[in-house]
Amino acid sequence: MSITVEITCGELLTDLMDAFARSGCLAHRTAATACRVLHPLASNEREAWLEVAFFTRAWELAHPGVGATLRR
């Protein structure tokens, strides 16, 4: 399962995608402010969702003022 992550600051999308890659996820840009993320090490869809959501929230906290939305 892949997850779409959309952020409010497109200038930081490459940074987010690089951070996903460093954590073992695959991410590719789908729009100026969005990417699709695949977590190949997750054992199931729920685990993938929870880990990508947790990671995205941590990334948001390190980038004040930037919001993120996840969707399937």
DAPE-V316957 format. One record per backbone hydrogen bond with DSSP energy under -1.0 kcal/mol. CO is the residue of the C=O (numbers start at 1). NH is the residue of the N-H. Records with the same first field share a line. If there is no record, write none. Layout:
# DAPE-V316957
CO->NH + NH
This chain:
# DAPE-V316957
3->37
4->71
5->35
6->69
9->12
10->13
12->16
13->17
14->18
15->19
16->20
17->21
18->22
19->23
20->25
21->24
26->38
28->36
33->7
34->30 + 31
35->5
36->28
37->3
38->26
39->42
44->48
45->49
46->50
47->51
48->52
49->53
50->54
51->55
52->56
53->57
54->58
55->59
56->60
57->61
58->62
60->63
63->66
67->8
69->6
71->4
